[in-house]
Amino acid sequence: MLNTITVLLTDFNIASLTLLEFEPNSDNEEAGLVARQNDKHHYETGVTLRQNKRWIFLRKALKGKTIEPTKYLDIQLGPVILSVKSSPLSYEFYCTSSTGAQESLGTALTKVLSVEEIGFDDGICFTGVYFGRYTTDNGKKCTTPADFDCFEYSTEEGL
């Protein structure tokens, strides 16, 4: 099951962040921040468990498939701030650990999530992108709650 809370943004230059406390117990559990065009086209940064270690990741999904290798960074236990800064050309994803160190997870092109790039293959295509928080169990039972303390965004004037 996938749960999301989203906000439609109408500006090109924004910053968005969420504070997440999440200690996954199995590899199928994840929670994070998503830049979402639709079910098949989205970018996600979040927390998950792999090989019995907690990781931050950046994943890019297009046409329902993950493109590029998903980037994983080892992360310490404790709360993490997931953030994204957008410009007309790109999204830049960041994580800030409980130690206060901010690290870039990578960039993604905005045009890839646009109607000009995606087209109308599914019959419906919204012309913008939603940013929001999400949790998923990836089709298996989830036993760990994800605690989102906040969701904030600001336009260029507030950066």
C-alpha beads as a LAMMPS data file, in Angstrom:
LAMMPS data file: protein, C-alpha beads

159 atoms
158 bonds

1 atom types
1 bond types

-500.0 500.0 xlo xhi
-500.0 500.0 ylo yhi
-500.0 500.0 zlo zhi

Masses

1 110.0

Atoms # bond

1 1 1 0.000 0.000 0.000
2 1 1 1.194 3.517 -0.811
3 1 1 0.106 6.460 1.327
4 1 1 0.826 10.026 0.270
5 1 1 0.196 13.552 1.446
6 1 1 0.836 16.051 -1.315
7 1 1 0.851 19.745 -2.095
8 1 1 0.472 21.146 -5.603
9 1 1 3.101 23.777 -6.230
10 1 1 2.653 26.444 -8.864
11 1 1 6.122 28.039 -8.729
12 1 1 9.264 26.858 -10.499
13 1 1 11.725 27.951 -7.805
14 1 1 10.815 26.332 -4.519
15 1 1 12.329 24.565 -1.564
16 1 1 10.464 21.797 0.224
17 1 1 11.382 19.686 3.231
18 1 1 10.048 17.149 5.671
19 1 1 11.408 15.912 8.988
20 1 1 11.129 12.138 9.187
21 1 1 11.619 9.703 12.048
22 1 1 11.585 6.181 10.623
23 1 1 13.456 3.033 11.614
24 1 1 12.380 0.368 9.084
25 1 1 12.307 -3.266 10.238
26 1 1 12.343 -4.939 6.822
27 1 1 13.541 -4.307 3.264
28 1 1 10.035 -3.635 1.927
29 1 1 9.408 -0.636 4.220
30 1 1 10.203 2.886 3.085
31 1 1 9.091 6.452 3.745
32 1 1 10.114 9.770 2.297
33 1 1 9.558 12.724 0.011
34 1 1 8.289 12.442 -3.572
35 1 1 8.163 14.687 -6.638
36 1 1 5.234 13.060 -8.443
37 1 1 3.745 13.568 -11.881
38 1 1 1.675 10.346 -11.803
39 1 1 1.903 6.661 -10.801
40 1 1 4.495 5.912 -13.483
41 1 1 6.593 9.096 -13.397
42 1 1 8.129 10.286 -10.130
43 1 1 11.319 10.919 -8.155
44 1 1 11.574 9.701 -4.567
45 1 1 14.011 10.232 -1.761
46 1 1 13.492 8.286 1.418
47 1 1 14.638 5.975 4.169
48 1 1 14.696 2.190 3.816
49 1 1 16.484 -0.913 5.072
50 1 1 18.906 -2.896 2.891
51 1 1 21.233 -5.645 4.042
52 1 1 20.244 -4.912 7.668
53 1 1 21.401 -1.277 7.386
54 1 1 19.402 1.951 7.255
55 1 1 19.850 3.902 4.033
56 1 1 18.777 7.154 2.396
57 1 1 18.031 6.764 -1.298
58 1 1 17.182 8.678 -4.462
59 1 1 15.122 6.756 -7.013
60 1 1 13.890 7.938 -10.412
61 1 1 10.884 6.168 -11.953
62 1 1 9.810 6.797 -15.521
63 1 1 7.248 4.848 -17.530
64 1 1 6.728 2.692 -14.439
65 1 1 10.361 1.536 -14.260
66 1 1 13.345 2.682 -12.246
67 1 1 15.837 4.475 -14.450
68 1 1 19.474 4.910 -13.532
69 1 1 20.763 2.977 -10.555
70 1 1 19.072 4.008 -7.333
71 1 1 21.575 5.981 -5.252
72 1 1 21.976 4.800 -1.631
73 1 1 23.822 6.508 1.221
74 1 1 24.399 5.019 4.653
75 1 1 22.561 7.067 7.307
76 1 1 22.826 7.107 11.086
77 1 1 19.873 6.336 13.321
78 1 1 17.650 9.226 14.313
79 1 1 15.534 11.821 12.560
80 1 1 16.450 12.965 9.060
81 1 1 15.437 16.005 7.027
82 1 1 14.641 15.215 3.410
83 1 1 14.529 18.216 1.111
84 1 1 14.292 19.205 -2.518
85 1 1 15.074 22.477 -4.255
86 1 1 13.597 23.028 -7.671
87 1 1 14.391 25.376 -10.495
88 1 1 12.896 25.524 -13.970
89 1 1 15.443 22.937 -15.180
90 1 1 16.121 20.572 -12.279
91 1 1 15.337 19.194 -8.852
92 1 1 18.169 18.836 -6.310
93 1 1 17.560 16.329 -3.511
94 1 1 19.239 16.555 -0.082
95 1 1 19.288 14.780 3.239
96 1 1 20.353 16.199 6.587
97 1 1 21.173 13.663 9.277
98 1 1 20.748 14.020 13.025
99 1 1 24.346 15.302 13.147
100 1 1 23.319 18.335 11.053
101 1 1 25.416 17.395 8.030
102 1 1 23.598 18.066 4.754
103 1 1 24.452 15.912 1.753
104 1 1 23.280 16.118 -1.842
105 1 1 21.656 12.939 -3.113
106 1 1 21.660 14.106 -6.717
107 1 1 19.709 15.973 -9.343
108 1 1 16.871 15.108 -11.693
109 1 1 15.551 16.967 -14.710
110 1 1 12.193 18.720 -14.380
111 1 1 11.329 18.215 -18.064
112 1 1 11.227 14.431 -17.610
113 1 1 8.145 14.830 -15.393
114 1 1 6.452 17.315 -17.750
115 1 1 3.546 16.676 -20.096
116 1 1 5.805 17.685 -22.989
117 1 1 8.052 14.718 -22.209
118 1 1 5.477 12.185 -20.977
119 1 1 2.678 12.964 -23.411
120 1 1 -0.811 11.602 -22.992
121 1 1 -0.124 7.833 -23.267
122 1 1 -2.305 7.034 -20.261
123 1 1 -5.136 9.264 -21.467
124 1 1 -4.671 11.672 -18.546
125 1 1 -1.663 13.780 -17.745
126 1 1 -1.600 16.636 -15.275
127 1 1 0.758 19.392 -16.427
128 1 1 2.493 19.888 -13.075
129 1 1 4.245 18.015 -10.300
130 1 1 3.138 17.382 -6.733
131 1 1 5.604 17.277 -3.831
132 1 1 4.624 15.265 -0.813
133 1 1 5.380 12.728 1.862
134 1 1 4.826 9.036 1.301
135 1 1 5.074 5.655 2.983
136 1 1 4.886 2.237 1.385
137 1 1 5.152 -1.406 2.330
138 1 1 5.788 -2.392 -1.320
139 1 1 3.047 -5.003 -1.203
140 1 1 4.079 -6.702 2.037
141 1 1 3.000 -6.214 5.638
142 1 1 4.488 -3.105 7.223
143 1 1 5.024 -2.999 10.973
144 1 1 6.918 0.268 11.407
145 1 1 5.242 3.680 11.670
146 1 1 6.752 6.663 9.875
147 1 1 6.535 9.882 11.880
148 1 1 6.590 13.029 9.746
149 1 1 7.062 16.016 12.026
150 1 1 6.470 18.656 9.354
151 1 1 6.122 19.426 5.677
152 1 1 7.269 22.873 4.587
153 1 1 7.819 24.654 1.320
154 1 1 8.702 28.138 0.253
155 1 1 8.881 29.982 -3.036
156 1 1 11.969 31.672 -4.386
157 1 1 11.422 34.674 -2.141
158 1 1 11.597 32.413 0.924
159 1 1 14.765 30.518 -0.013

Bonds

1 1 1 2
2 1 2 3
3 1 3 4
4 1 4 5
5 1 5 6
6 1 6 7
7 1 7 8
8 1 8 9
9 1 9 10
10 1 10 11
11 1 11 12
12 1 12 13
13 1 13 14
14 1 14 15
15 1 15 16
16 1 16 17
17 1 17 18
18 1 18 19
19 1 19 20
20 1 20 21
21 1 21 22
22 1 22 23
23 1 23 24
24 1 24 25
25 1 25 26
26 1 26 27
27 1 27 28
28 1 28 29
29 1 29 30
30 1 30 31
31 1 31 32
32 1 32 33
33 1 33 34
34 1 34 35
35 1 35 36
36 1 36 37
37 1 37 38
38 1 38 39
39 1 39 40
40 1 40 41
41 1 41 42
42 1 42 43
43 1 43 44
44 1 44 45
45 1 45 46
46 1 46 47
47 1 47 48
48 1 48 49
49 1 49 50
50 1 50 51
51 1 51 52
52 1 52 53
53 1 53 54
54 1 54 55
55 1 55 56
56 1 56 57
57 1 57 58
58 1 58 59
59 1 59 60
60 1 60 61
61 1 61 62
62 1 62 63
63 1 63 64
64 1 64 65
65 1 65 66
66 1 66 67
67 1 67 68
68 1 68 69
69 1 69 70
70 1 70 71
71 1 71 72
72 1 72 73
73 1 73 74
74 1 74 75
75 1 75 76
76 1 76 77
77 1 77 78
78 1 78 79
79 1 79 80
80 1 80 81
81 1 81 82
82 1 82 83
83 1 83 84
84 1 84 85
85 1 85 86
86 1 86 87
87 1 87 88
88 1 88 89
89 1 89 90
90 1 90 91
91 1 91 92
92 1 92 93
93 1 93 94
94 1 94 95
95 1 95 96
96 1 96 97
97 1 97 98
98 1 98 99
99 1 99 100
100 1 100 101
101 1 101 102
102 1 102 103
103 1 103 104
104 1 104 105
105 1 105 106
106 1 106 107
107 1 107 108
108 1 108 109
109 1 109 110
110 1 110 111
111 1 111 112
112 1 112 113
113 1 113 114
114 1 114 115
115 1 115 116
116 1 116 117
117 1 117 118
118 1 118 119
119 1 119 120
120 1 120 121
121 1 121 122
122 1 122 123
123 1 123 124
124 1 124 125
125 1 125 126
126 1 126 127
127 1 127 128
128 1 128 129
129 1 129 130
130 1 130 131
131 1 131 132
132 1 132 133
133 1 133 134
134 1 134 135
135 1 135 136
136 1 136 137
137 1 137 138
138 1 138 139
139 1 139 140
140 1 140 141
141 1 141 142
142 1 142 143
143 1 143 144
144 1 144 145
145 1 145 146
146 1 146 147
147 1 147 148
148 1 148 149
149 1 149 150
150 1 150 151
151 1 151 152
152 1 152 153
153 1 153 154
154 1 154 155
155 1 155 156
156 1 156 157
157 1 157 158
158 1 158 159
